[in-house]
Amino acid sequence: MTDFSGDQWEPYWEDELVPGWEEESEVPINVEHAGFHGTGEQRLATLLQASDAPEIYHATTAEIGDLINQGLTMPVDDVVDDLEDEWGDALYKYTLQPMRGDREDETHSIPHGIYVGGCLNYRSDVYEALDLEVPETWDELVENARIIDESDEFEEMRGFGLAGQSAGKSGSDFSNWLYNSGGWFWEENGGDVELWFEEEHAMAVLDVLQELSEYSPDPSSIGWEETIEYWIAGRFGQCFMNNAWLCGPAYFAGAEEVALATDQALIPMREGADPISRGWVLVNGTPIVENSSNPEDAKDFKRYMYGSDRHVEVSLIEPMRFLPPYEDIIETDAYQSAEIFQIEDGAFLEKNQFVMDEIVPELDNPEIPSSPETLHVGTFDIDAELTNRVLVDGQDPEDAYEWAYEEHQSRYEDVQQQADY
């Protein structure tokens, strides 16, 4: 199962990757296209309940925490070691190693590409026209949103794209807001991971979300796909988005000016905050699902897909959505000479390198508390539901926070009982 779909991916699966693999291995492969984070998990759960698990599911460890906690993912160190021999060290490998204690070096996902969540994307042409500065604080971000929203020069453009659906992007964004408020969900205490999620930090996030909602299209209409569609159409001038992802769809949709004017910056932080990180960085990859019918051939397919003949090619299918996951790929001539990276003297390559060199170091923190149990709690979309309750349903923020805190605590107790890794 994969969310690698659309006009670029589907012909590659159907015309090149799958036929090439089947000819070489004589092992058939069936590709099922699932939706982005927030929808694909539902289909996966259905297949697992029917004892028809796919061998492969593209996701970050944050999206498959339930599988990890229940012992449904296999160690894949043998595959990753082979690929590191070809491409150099896997970057941010600790995000693929969810276990603790004497298993902390055990890898449970084969890298595909890096997602950098802590990115503010903004229209540099709009900023220039309205004499705006890149914001460093939440107050400055809200003020930029107000100015864009009220501008006569950009009458059809809203100030900020605020995700408010009850699953998916709104939860991802909430995590980045919470980091930049100075908080997080979990803390280490005597070797154990405990719920932290303090009211001070969460309420500050909900307050700024309510402020920004005044300058956004209807948050209930905005998820991952809608953010891309609205950005291409020029419906808002700022948003949170992984990497420089928005540049790719805009360019391939023929909106080259929008793509080139889409710049990235570190997400602003709350005034006076002392964040443990400025956002999240995760490696999207492929677990091999335990109890699936053919896991060893699935591993070999990943070696084929990400081996010496194909990984650069695969990394260029959606060249702005992901950053390459091994240290050597981005430096290869084959990667840097791609057509999209020749436009405007390498403007898009510079955006990718800016994210990697300037933003990631502010996010990269392997000491942030995590465990299979906390990852499992993350799959319940509590923070997305919290956002939705406040922005869409109009629930009192304090009541919504109390619900979310209790839900985190209750779910954590439940998943501790379900742990089977």
Kinemage of the C-alpha trace (Angstrom):
@kinemage 1
@onewidth
@group {chain A} dominant
@subgroup {mainchain}
@vectorlist {calphas} color= white
{ca met a 1} P 0.000 0.000 0.000
{ca thr a 2} L 1.265 3.434 -0.850
{ca asp a 3} L 0.262 7.086 -0.995
{ca phe a 4} L 2.789 7.563 -3.801
{ca ser a 5} L 0.162 8.202 -6.450
{ca gly a 6} L -0.925 10.785 -9.005
{ca asp a 7} L 0.287 11.757 -12.462
{ca gln a 8} L 3.977 11.240 -11.686
{ca trp a 9} L 3.925 8.123 -9.543
{ca glu a 10} L 1.265 5.931 -11.104
{ca pro a 11} L 2.891 5.656 -14.569
{ca tyr a 12} L 6.196 4.906 -12.859
{ca trp a 13} L 4.667 2.081 -10.823
{ca glu a 14} L 2.729 0.649 -13.769
{ca asp a 15} L 5.191 1.101 -16.631
{ca glu a 16} L 8.625 0.788 -15.040
{ca leu a 17} L 9.007 -0.266 -11.423
{ca val a 18} L 6.544 -3.149 -11.215
{ca pro a 19} L 7.229 -4.654 -14.693
{ca gly a 20} L 10.982 -4.401 -14.134
{ca trp a 21} L 10.751 -6.138 -10.771
{ca glu a 22} L 8.418 -8.866 -12.013
{ca glu a 23} L 10.632 -9.597 -15.012
{ca glu a 24} L 13.741 -9.830 -12.855
{ca ser a 25} L 12.278 -11.739 -9.913
{ca glu a 26} L 9.265 -13.574 -11.379
{ca val a 27} L 7.420 -12.515 -8.213
{ca pro a 28} L 4.170 -10.598 -8.876
{ca ile a 29} L 3.388 -7.434 -6.946
{ca asn a 30} L 0.028 -5.768 -6.427
{ca val a 31} L 0.083 -2.015 -5.739
{ca glu a 32} L -2.858 -0.420 -3.936
{ca his a 33} L -2.943 3.373 -3.812
{ca ala a 34} L -4.090 4.725 -0.448
{ca gly a 35} L -4.765 8.305 0.562
{ca phe a 36} L -2.484 10.634 2.503
{ca his a 37} L -2.061 10.514 6.278
{ca gly a 38} L -5.515 10.367 7.808
{ca thr a 39} L -7.122 8.029 5.255
{ca gly a 40} L -4.665 5.268 4.345
{ca glu a 41} L -4.556 4.007 7.931
{ca gln a 42} L -8.251 3.111 7.778
{ca arg a 43} L -7.721 0.871 4.766
{ca leu a 44} L -4.688 -0.738 6.389
{ca ala a 45} L -6.689 -1.503 9.539
{ca thr a 46} L -9.391 -3.164 7.427
{ca leu a 47} L -6.838 -5.400 5.709
{ca leu a 48} L -5.205 -6.343 9.002
{ca gln a 49} L -8.567 -7.291 10.508
{ca ala a 50} L -9.251 -9.456 7.457
{ca ser a 51} L -5.857 -11.212 7.879
{ca asp a 52} L -4.854 -9.835 4.479
{ca ala a 53} L -1.981 -7.579 5.524
{ca pro a 54} L 0.143 -5.944 2.813
{ca glu a 55} L 3.854 -6.624 3.074
{ca ile a 56} L 4.670 -2.941 2.495
{ca tyr a 57} L 3.040 0.288 3.684
{ca his a 58} L 4.641 3.674 3.006
{ca ala a 59} L 4.450 5.878 6.107
{ca thr a 60} L 6.447 7.520 8.874
{ca thr a 61} L 6.866 5.713 12.185
{ca ala a 62} L 4.431 8.258 13.646
{ca glu a 63} L 1.722 6.842 11.359
{ca ile a 64} L 2.389 3.170 12.136
{ca gly a 65} L 2.834 3.396 15.891
{ca asp a 66} L 0.003 0.936 16.429
{ca leu a 67} L 1.759 -1.672 14.265
{ca ile a 68} L 5.058 -1.138 16.054
{ca asn a 69} L 3.545 -1.319 19.532
{ca gln a 70} L 1.615 -4.493 18.707
{ca gly a 71} L 4.693 -6.226 17.295
{ca leu a 72} L 3.482 -6.161 13.691
{ca thr a 73} L 6.636 -4.722 12.099
{ca met a 74} L 9.792 -6.693 11.355
{ca pro a 75} L 13.360 -5.477 11.908
{ca val a 76} L 14.825 -4.424 8.546
{ca asp a 77} L 18.434 -3.713 9.517
{ca asp a 78} L 19.675 -6.167 6.883
{ca val a 79} L 18.042 -4.188 4.068
{ca val a 80} L 19.061 -0.777 5.405
{ca asp a 81} L 22.655 -1.951 5.914
{ca asp a 82} L 22.784 -3.011 2.250
{ca leu a 83} L 21.430 0.350 1.105
{ca glu a 84} L 23.827 2.277 3.352
{ca asp a 85} L 26.695 0.411 1.698
{ca glu a 86} L 25.487 1.917 -1.589
{ca trp a 87} L 24.345 5.406 -0.545
{ca gly a 88} L 26.108 6.285 2.705
{ca asp a 89} L 24.591 6.683 6.139
{ca ala a 90} L 20.821 6.909 6.481
{ca leu a 91} L 19.938 10.395 7.710
{ca tyr a 92} L 17.960 10.798 10.963
{ca lys a 93} L 17.941 7.025 11.269
{ca tyr a 94} L 16.849 7.273 14.890
{ca thr a 95} L 13.363 8.212 13.662
{ca leu a 96} L 13.169 4.708 12.152
{ca gln a 97} L 14.298 3.077 15.404
{ca pro a 98} L 11.291 3.254 17.739
{ca met a 99} L 12.367 0.706 20.343
{ca arg a 100} L 13.997 1.484 23.687
{ca gly a 101} L 16.599 -0.121 25.928
{ca asp a 102} L 18.726 -2.869 24.427
{ca arg a 103} L 16.667 -2.715 21.195
{ca glu a 104} L 17.127 1.013 20.573
{ca asp a 105} L 19.329 0.401 17.495
{ca glu a 106} L 16.758 -1.882 15.838
{ca thr a 107} L 15.464 -0.376 12.570
{ca his a 108} L 11.809 -0.948 11.681
{ca ser a 109} L 11.409 0.979 8.433
{ca ile a 110} L 13.315 1.192 5.136
{ca pro a 111} L 13.932 4.875 4.287
{ca his a 112} L 12.263 6.515 1.303
{ca gly a 113} L 12.627 10.236 1.964
{ca ile a 114} L 12.802 12.902 4.649
{ca tyr a 115} L 9.853 14.993 5.783
{ca val a 116} L 10.766 18.247 7.534
{ca gly a 117} L 7.646 19.349 9.372
{ca gly a 118} L 8.944 22.571 10.836
{ca cys a 119} L 8.623 24.669 7.671
{ca leu a 120} L 6.700 27.879 7.213
{ca asn a 121} L 5.972 28.205 3.496
{ca tyr a 122} L 5.243 31.707 2.250
{ca arg a 123} L 4.834 33.594 -1.018
{ca ser a 124} L 7.955 35.716 -1.325
{ca asp a 125} L 6.407 37.824 -4.090
{ca val a 126} L 3.498 38.701 -1.796
{ca tyr a 127} L 5.868 39.479 1.056
{ca glu a 128} L 7.867 41.771 -1.222
{ca ala a 129} L 4.809 43.545 -2.595
{ca leu a 130} L 3.429 44.180 0.898
{ca asp a 131} L 6.825 44.939 2.474
{ca leu a 132} L 6.588 42.035 4.929
{ca glu a 133} L 9.439 40.435 6.857
{ca val a 134} L 9.833 36.719 7.525
{ca pro a 135} L 8.190 36.299 10.948
{ca glu a 136} L 10.142 35.046 13.939
{ca thr a 137} L 7.290 35.136 16.474
{ca trp a 138} L 3.638 34.114 16.423
{ca asp a 139} L 2.533 37.730 16.768
{ca glu a 140} L 4.513 38.647 13.651
{ca leu a 141} L 3.016 35.690 11.760
{ca val a 142} L -0.536 36.703 12.686
{ca glu a 143} L 0.174 40.300 11.689
{ca asn a 144} L 1.473 39.148 8.290
{ca ala a 145} L -1.693 37.077 7.878
{ca arg a 146} L -3.847 40.108 8.656
{ca ile a 147} L -2.000 42.340 6.195
{ca ile a 148} L -2.232 39.778 3.385
{ca asp a 149} L -5.893 39.110 4.145
{ca glu a 150} L -6.846 42.788 4.083
{ca ser a 151} L -4.697 43.706 1.080
{ca asp a 152} L -6.388 45.259 -1.951
{ca glu a 153} L -3.503 44.048 -4.116
{ca phe a 154} L -4.261 40.370 -3.389
{ca glu a 155} L -8.039 40.453 -3.027
{ca glu a 156} L -8.588 36.715 -3.587
{ca met a 157} L -5.810 35.611 -1.232
{ca arg a 158} L -6.328 34.799 2.437
{ca gly a 159} L -3.615 35.387 4.991
{ca phe a 160} L -2.992 31.826 6.180
{ca gly a 161} L -4.010 28.265 5.301
{ca leu a 162} L -5.134 26.675 8.567
{ca ala a 163} L -5.822 22.934 8.567
{ca gly a 164} L -8.785 22.000 10.756
{ca gln a 165} L -9.955 18.552 9.717
{ca ser a 166} L -10.328 15.925 12.447
{ca ala a 167} L -7.471 13.748 11.121
{ca gly a 168} L -4.269 14.179 9.162
{ca lys a 169} L -2.586 17.531 8.582
{ca ser a 170} L -4.175 19.443 11.448
{ca gly a 171} L -2.567 17.033 13.907
{ca ser a 172} L 0.807 17.288 12.195
{ca asp a 173} L 0.593 21.072 12.350
{ca phe a 174} L -0.494 21.043 16.000
{ca ser a 175} L 2.695 19.151 16.875
{ca asn a 176} L 4.789 21.879 15.279
{ca trp a 177} L 2.829 24.601 17.062
{ca leu a 178} L 3.257 22.779 20.385
{ca tyr a 179} L 7.014 22.483 19.937
{ca asn a 180} L 7.263 26.199 19.203
{ca ser a 181} L 5.137 27.000 22.224
{ca gly a 182} L 7.824 25.390 24.377
{ca gly a 183} L 5.939 22.169 25.057
{ca trp a 184} L 5.531 18.582 23.949
{ca phe a 185} L 3.295 15.607 24.722
{ca trp a 186} L 5.764 13.411 26.633
{ca glu a 187} L 8.661 13.674 29.073
{ca glu a 188} L 11.252 11.285 30.468
{ca asn a 189} L 11.081 10.558 34.196
{ca gly a 190} L 13.455 8.052 35.758
{ca gly a 191} L 13.744 6.062 32.557
{ca asp a 192} L 9.991 5.998 31.978
{ca val a 193} L 8.016 8.072 29.484
{ca glu a 194} L 5.121 10.016 30.994
{ca leu a 195} L 2.464 12.397 29.688
{ca trp a 196} L 3.557 16.042 29.846
{ca phe a 197} L 1.138 18.033 27.586
{ca glu a 198} L 0.897 21.068 29.866
{ca glu a 199} L -2.046 23.458 29.703
{ca glu a 200} L 0.171 26.538 29.344
{ca his a 201} L 1.628 25.354 26.047
{ca ala a 202} L -1.521 23.790 24.588
{ca met a 203} L -3.750 26.774 25.377
{ca ala a 204} L -1.237 29.141 23.783
{ca val a 205} L -1.458 27.042 20.610
{ca leu a 206} L -5.254 27.082 20.604
{ca asp a 207} L -5.244 30.850 21.110
{ca val a 208} L -3.030 31.495 18.080
{ca leu a 209} L -5.051 29.052 15.967
{ca gln a 210} L -8.203 30.985 16.779
{ca glu a 211} L -6.486 34.230 15.808
{ca leu a 212} L -5.286 32.823 12.491
{ca ser a 213} L -8.693 31.328 11.694
{ca glu a 214} L -9.921 34.886 11.086
{ca tyr a 215} L -7.573 35.080 8.088
{ca ser a 216} L -7.958 31.552 6.680
{ca pro a 217} L -10.355 29.760 4.355
{ca asp a 218} L -12.709 27.446 6.239
{ca pro a 219} L -10.339 25.207 8.269
{ca ser a 220} L -12.731 22.272 7.958
{ca ser a 221} L -11.971 22.241 4.230
{ca ile a 222} L -8.183 22.069 4.576
{ca gly a 223} L -6.065 18.906 4.789
{ca trp a 224} L -2.940 17.760 2.958
{ca glu a 225} L -4.409 17.597 -0.550
{ca glu a 226} L -6.432 20.799 -0.165
{ca thr a 227} L -3.382 22.702 1.055
{ca ile a 228} L -1.616 21.791 -2.179
{ca glu a 229} L -4.628 22.635 -4.353
{ca tyr a 230} L -5.311 25.952 -2.605
{ca trp a 231} L -1.655 26.959 -2.736
{ca ile a 232} L -1.450 26.409 -6.474
{ca ala a 233} L -4.620 28.488 -6.892
{ca gly a 234} L -3.213 31.324 -4.767
{ca arg a 235} L -5.890 31.064 -2.100
{ca phe a 236} L -3.562 31.898 0.801
{ca gly a 237} L -0.094 33.364 1.193
{ca gln a 238} L 1.308 31.436 4.164
{ca cys a 239} L 0.954 27.955 5.638
{ca phe a 240} L 2.811 25.148 7.342
{ca met a 241} L 3.931 22.393 4.976
{ca asn a 242} L 6.589 19.703 4.960
{ca asn a 243} L 9.784 20.653 3.125
{ca ala a 244} L 9.426 22.716 -0.050
{ca trp a 245} L 6.747 20.208 -1.141
{ca leu a 246} L 4.375 22.884 -2.457
{ca cys a 247} L 6.879 23.937 -5.117
{ca gly a 248} L 6.686 20.615 -6.959
{ca pro a 249} L 2.912 20.356 -7.517
{ca ala a 250} L 2.787 24.058 -8.408
{ca tyr a 251} L 5.545 23.678 -10.991
{ca phe a 252} L 4.098 20.528 -12.563
{ca ala a 253} L 0.632 22.130 -12.653
{ca gly a 254} L 2.025 24.935 -14.805
{ca ala a 255} L 2.129 27.535 -12.017
{ca glu a 256} L 5.879 28.070 -12.304
{ca glu a 257} L 5.753 31.627 -10.938
{ca val a 258} L 3.947 30.413 -7.821
{ca ala a 259} L 6.445 27.576 -7.405
{ca leu a 260} L 9.471 29.855 -7.690
{ca ala a 261} L 7.929 32.377 -5.280
{ca thr a 262} L 7.259 29.700 -2.642
{ca asp a 263} L 9.945 30.083 0.001
{ca gln a 264} L 10.575 28.308 3.290
{ca ala a 265} L 11.517 29.464 6.768
{ca leu a 266} L 11.655 28.088 10.270
{ca ile a 267} L 8.239 28.092 11.944
{ca pro a 268} L 7.948 31.126 14.252
{ca met a 269} L 7.849 30.533 17.987
{ca arg a 270} L 5.789 31.930 20.834
{ca glu a 271} L 7.299 35.043 22.376
{ca gly a 272} L 9.453 34.062 25.351
{ca ala a 273} L 9.266 30.305 24.699
{ca asp a 274} L 12.241 27.970 25.148
{ca pro a 275} L 11.464 25.096 22.743
{ca ile a 276} L 13.117 21.685 23.057
{ca ser a 277} L 12.863 21.583 19.250
{ca arg a 278} L 11.508 23.917 16.571
{ca gly a 279} L 9.430 21.191 14.911
{ca trp a 280} L 9.623 17.597 13.827
{ca val a 281} L 11.731 15.792 11.246
{ca leu a 282} L 10.769 12.249 10.236
{ca val a 283} L 11.886 9.753 7.638
{ca asn a 284} L 9.058 8.374 5.536
{ca gly a 285} L 9.700 4.755 4.727
{ca thr a 286} L 8.457 1.210 4.499
{ca pro a 287} L 7.907 -1.216 7.339
{ca ile a 288} L 7.699 -4.879 6.450
{ca val a 289} L 4.480 -6.070 8.060
{ca glu a 290} L 4.698 -9.157 10.265
{ca asn a 291} L 2.340 -12.009 9.321
{ca ser a 292} L 2.103 -10.816 5.710
{ca ser a 293} L 2.394 -13.568 3.117
{ca asn a 294} L 5.777 -12.837 1.518
{ca pro a 295} L 8.016 -10.606 3.679
{ca glu a 296} L 11.385 -11.778 2.322
{ca asp a 297} L 10.470 -10.982 -1.281
{ca ala a 298} L 9.120 -7.649 -0.049
{ca lys a 299} L 12.558 -6.884 1.380
{ca asp a 300} L 14.150 -7.766 -1.943
{ca phe a 301} L 11.697 -5.493 -3.747
{ca lys a 302} L 12.842 -2.628 -1.521
{ca arg a 303} L 16.462 -3.448 -2.364
{ca tyr a 304} L 15.452 -3.309 -6.027
{ca met a 305} L 13.483 -0.051 -5.672
{ca tyr a 306} L 16.194 1.730 -3.691
{ca gly a 307} L 19.304 0.095 -5.139
{ca ser a 308} L 22.072 1.572 -7.269
{ca asp a 309} L 20.027 1.627 -10.476
{ca arg a 310} L 16.917 3.321 -9.120
{ca his a 311} L 17.119 5.296 -5.885
{ca val a 312} L 18.075 8.595 -7.510
{ca glu a 313} L 15.352 8.049 -10.105
{ca val a 314} L 12.828 7.284 -7.346
{ca ser a 315} L 13.887 10.388 -5.393
{ca leu a 316} L 13.118 12.497 -8.460
{ca ile a 317} L 9.520 11.299 -8.908
{ca glu a 318} L 8.381 13.931 -6.402
{ca pro a 319} L 11.594 15.921 -6.061
{ca met a 320} L 10.215 18.570 -3.701
{ca arg a 321} L 7.988 16.398 -1.493
{ca phe a 322} L 10.884 14.445 0.013
{ca leu a 323} L 14.534 15.087 0.689
{ca pro a 324} L 16.787 12.109 -0.123
{ca pro a 325} L 17.232 9.850 2.930
{ca tyr a 326} L 20.918 8.938 2.519
{ca glu a 327} L 23.787 11.381 2.785
{ca asp a 328} L 25.257 10.742 -0.685
{ca ile a 329} L 22.172 10.990 -2.922
{ca ile a 330} L 21.661 14.756 -2.884
{ca glu a 331} L 25.309 15.213 -3.949
{ca thr a 332} L 25.143 12.945 -7.001
{ca asp a 333} L 25.318 14.444 -10.482
{ca ala a 334} L 22.250 12.431 -11.465
{ca tyr a 335} L 20.190 14.095 -8.717
{ca gln a 336} L 21.483 17.633 -9.147
{ca ser a 337} L 21.217 17.553 -12.948
{ca ala a 338} L 17.491 16.710 -12.942
{ca glu a 339} L 15.441 18.982 -15.196
{ca ile a 340} L 13.556 20.666 -12.353
{ca phe a 341} L 16.836 21.570 -10.668
{ca gln a 342} L 18.094 23.396 -13.789
{ca ile a 343} L 15.245 25.924 -13.766
{ca glu a 344} L 16.217 29.498 -12.811
{ca asp a 345} L 19.833 28.514 -12.154
{ca gly a 346} L 18.929 25.753 -9.737
{ca ala a 347} L 16.339 27.626 -7.669
{ca phe a 348} L 14.469 24.486 -6.599
{ca leu a 349} L 17.649 22.627 -5.671
{ca glu a 350} L 18.595 25.632 -3.539
{ca lys a 351} L 15.256 25.394 -1.739
{ca asn a 352} L 15.871 21.733 -0.898
{ca gln a 353} L 19.383 22.493 0.277
{ca phe a 354} L 18.133 25.439 2.359
{ca val a 355} L 15.655 23.203 4.174
{ca met a 356} L 18.341 20.591 4.822
{ca asp a 357} L 21.091 23.016 5.848
{ca glu a 358} L 19.193 25.780 7.663
{ca ile a 359} L 15.944 24.326 9.016
{ca val a 360} L 16.680 20.686 9.860
{ca pro a 361} L 19.464 21.481 12.384
{ca glu a 362} L 16.878 23.380 14.456
{ca leu a 363} L 14.593 20.326 14.491
{ca asp a 364} L 16.974 17.382 14.749
{ca asn a 365} L 16.780 16.148 18.354
{ca pro a 366} L 17.158 12.409 19.018
{ca glu a 367} L 16.647 13.003 22.761
{ca ile a 368} L 12.927 13.816 22.462
{ca pro a 369} L 11.078 11.148 24.511
{ca ser a 370} L 9.411 8.477 22.398
{ca ser a 371} L 8.430 4.818 22.649
{ca pro a 372} L 6.253 2.325 20.768
{ca glu a 373} L 3.469 3.206 23.195
{ca thr a 374} L 3.668 6.969 22.612
{ca leu a 375} L 3.787 6.388 18.856
{ca his a 376} L 0.666 4.227 19.190
{ca val a 377} L -1.137 7.021 21.049
{ca gly a 378} L -0.234 9.340 18.173
{ca thr a 379} L -2.232 7.240 15.718
{ca phe a 380} L -5.524 8.188 17.407
{ca asp a 381} L -5.443 11.738 15.958
{ca ile a 382} L -6.185 13.308 19.337
{ca asp a 383} L -4.438 16.575 18.502
{ca ala a 384} L -6.199 16.790 15.122
{ca glu a 385} L -9.531 16.220 16.865
{ca leu a 386} L -8.605 18.873 19.441
{ca thr a 387} L -7.929 21.371 16.657
{ca asn a 388} L -11.178 20.457 14.914
{ca arg a 389} L -13.235 20.813 18.100
{ca val a 390} L -11.988 24.348 18.677
{ca leu a 391} L -11.807 25.704 15.116
{ca val a 392} L -14.752 23.918 13.502
{ca asp a 393} L -17.128 22.904 16.290
{ca gly a 394} L -16.546 26.049 18.342
{ca gln a 395} L -15.893 24.177 21.587
{ca asp a 396} L -14.452 26.165 24.484
{ca pro a 397} L -10.643 25.773 24.267
{ca glu a 398} L -10.261 24.889 27.960
{ca asp a 399} L -12.896 22.167 27.694
{ca ala a 400} L -11.278 20.867 24.505
{ca tyr a 401} L -7.847 20.806 26.147
{ca glu a 402} L -9.182 18.904 29.167
{ca trp a 403} L -10.747 16.358 26.808
{ca ala a 404} L -7.465 15.980 24.902
{ca tyr a 405} L -5.398 15.583 28.074
{ca glu a 406} L -7.701 12.899 29.452
{ca glu a 407} L -7.797 11.188 26.044
{ca his a 408} L -4.001 11.060 25.894
{ca gln a 409} L -3.863 9.623 29.399
{ca ser a 410} L -6.583 7.047 28.745
{ca arg a 411} L -5.143 5.961 25.405
{ca tyr a 412} L -1.672 5.662 26.906
{ca glu a 413} L -2.959 3.305 29.575
{ca asp a 414} L -4.769 1.268 26.914
{ca val a 415} L -1.795 0.913 24.571
{ca gln a 416} L 0.486 -0.114 27.422
{ca gln a 417} L -1.827 -3.091 27.856
{ca gln a 418} L -1.711 -3.802 24.104
{ca ala a 419} L 2.089 -3.637 23.830
{ca asp a 420} L 3.436 -6.842 22.290
{ca tyr a 421} L 6.787 -5.931 20.749
